[in-house]
Each structure stands twice: as C-alpha cells, then as structure tokens.
Amino acid sequence: MRVFLQYVVPLLLPLAIYVGYLIIARRIQRGQGPLAEQMRQWPWAWLAVAGVALLAISLLAFNLTTGSDPGGVYVPPKLEDGKVVPGHVE
C-alpha cells in the first residue's frame, strides 16, 4: 500500500486531473456564455491554478508525514569502527 501511495499515485494523479480537465473543458466549450468564452481564451490559466493547488497540497502532505519530534536532538553522522553511522534524531 505504501508503494502504491508513494510511487503510483503521484504518477497517475496529474494524468487523472488533466483528463478531468479535458472532459470539463470540452463540455464547456460546446456551450455558450462567458465561462465558455473564458475557457477558450485562457485554458492555461486554469491549468496553472490547478498546478499551484497540487503543489500546495503536496508540500502540506510532505510536511505532515515527514520529520521527527520537535524536541529531539540531532546526532550527526559519525565514524565507528570504520563504518559510518548515519545521523539521526534522539
């Protein structure tokens, strides 16, 4: 499940959003009115807004799912018996 959420969803989500955008845009462009005219003139503006929204969501998700406890003490990497012990938070 972790592999699916970590690798497959980030690859397929932009495609799914783009396909959804295409479906909505085609329906709107067939119709008449100010929104249909705006979609014909500025399709990239809607995609840019969607991209910024996805960026904000991904940064928020990264912030909430990574890191360590706020009160922890960072121990830098060190060499012990010829092997590098990676840094960690205690």
C-alpha positions in Angstrom: 0.0 0.0 0.0 2.9 2.4 0.9 4.5 1.7 -2.5 1.2 2.5 -4.3 0.7 5.8 -2.4 4.4 6.8 -2.7 5.0 5.9 -6.4 1.9 5.1 -8.4 -0.4 7.9 -7.1 2.0 10.8 -7.8 2.5 9.5 -11.3 -1.2 8.9 -12.1 -2.8 11.8 -10.3 -1.7 14.6 -12.6 -2.8 12.5 -15.6 -6.2 11.9 -14.0 -6.6 15.7 -13.2 -5.6 16.6 -16.8 -8.1 14.1 -18.3 -10.8 15.5 -16.0 -9.9 19.0 -17.1 -10.2 17.9 -20.8 -13.6 16.5 -20.2 -14.9 19.6 -18.4 -13.3 21.9 -20.9 -14.9 20.1 -23.9 -18.3 20.3 -22.2 -17.9 24.0 -21.5 -16.5 24.8 -25.0 -19.6 23.2 -26.6 -21.8 25.6 -24.7 -22.3 29.3 -24.9 -21.7 32.0 -22.3 -19.0 33.9 -20.6 -17.4 30.9 -18.9 -17.1 29.1 -22.3 -15.5 32.1 -23.8 -13.1 32.4 -21.0 -12.1 28.8 -21.3 -11.4 29.2 -25.0 -9.2 32.2 -24.4 -7.3 31.2 -21.2 -7.0 27.4 -20.8 -3.5 27.6 -19.4 -4.6 29.9 -16.6 -6.9 27.1 -15.2 -4.1 24.6 -15.5 -1.7 26.9 -13.7 -4.1 27.3 -10.9 -4.6 23.5 -10.7 -0.8 23.1 -10.7 -0.3 25.6 -7.8 -3.0 23.9 -5.8 -1.4 20.5 -6.4 2.0 22.0 -5.3 0.4 23.3 -2.1 -1.3 20.0 -1.3 2.0 18.0 -1.9 4.0 20.4 0.3 1.5 20.2 3.0 1.4 16.4 2.8 5.2 16.2 2.9 5.3 18.5 5.9 2.7 16.4 7.8 4.2 13.0 7.0 7.9 13.5 7.5 10.2 14.8 10.1 10.8 14.0 13.7 9.6 15.2 17.1 10.1 18.9 17.7 12.0 18.4 20.9 14.6 15.9 19.5 18.3 16.4 19.5 20.1 15.8 16.2 23.1 13.5 16.3 25.3 14.0 13.3 26.8 11.1 11.3 30.0 9.6 12.8 32.6 7.0 12.1 32.6 4.0 14.4 34.9 1.0 13.9 35.4 2.0 10.2 31.7 2.3 9.4 29.7 5.4 9.0 26.7 5.6 11.4 24.1 7.8 9.8 22.8 10.9 11.6 19.5 10.6 13.5 17.3 12.4 16.0 17.1 11.3 19.6 
